[in-house]
């Protein structure tokens, strides 16, 4: 069993993932991405379960290699 989601989005992410899996989708790589997003939000102490422009930009910026 995988670790539970921990951010303020935890319930929504778990419910979304369960619906996809119940519908027959494998969803492994997408689940990995959802778990990375969850960790990103938890690490930054995001408290409002709202996907804002600033949150999206910060999430996308986390993938940029600073070299």
N, C-alpha and C positions, 0 to 999 in steps of 0.2 A: 504494500500500500504506500502511496506517495504521501509526502508531508502535506498538511492542509495549507490552503491559502491563508495569508496572515494580514494583508493590508485591509484598508477600509472598503476595498472592492471584493473582499473574500467571498461573501455570500453570493454576490452576483456572478463572480467568476466560476464558483463551484456549480451553481445552478445552470449556467450557460454550458459548461463543459459536460455536465451530466446529461443535458438535453441532446447535445450533439452525439454523445456516446450511445444514448438510448435509441437514437435515430439510426444507429448503425455506422456512424463515422468512426474511423480509427482515431484521428485527431492527435496523433503523437507529436508532430512538429509544432502544431498550433498550441498544444498544451504546454510545450516547453516555452514558447513565446509568452503565453499568458502567465506562466510561473515567473518568468524573468520580469515581466511588467509588475506583477504583484510584489516581488522582492524590491524592485526599483521604488515603488510607492512606499513600501514599509520602511526601507532604508532612509527615505527622505521625510518620513513622518507625515505623509499626506493624510489628512483627516476627513476631508470632504469627498464622498464618492461621486465626484463630478469630473468628467474628462474635459478639461479646459484646453485652450490653445497653448497656454504656458506649459501645462503638464505634457502635452504631446511634443512640444518643441524640446523640452528637457529630456524626455524619453528618447526621442530621435537623436538628440545631441550626444546621448550617452554611447552611441554606436560609432561616433567619429573618432578616428585614431588621431591623437594630438601631435603626431610627428610633424 
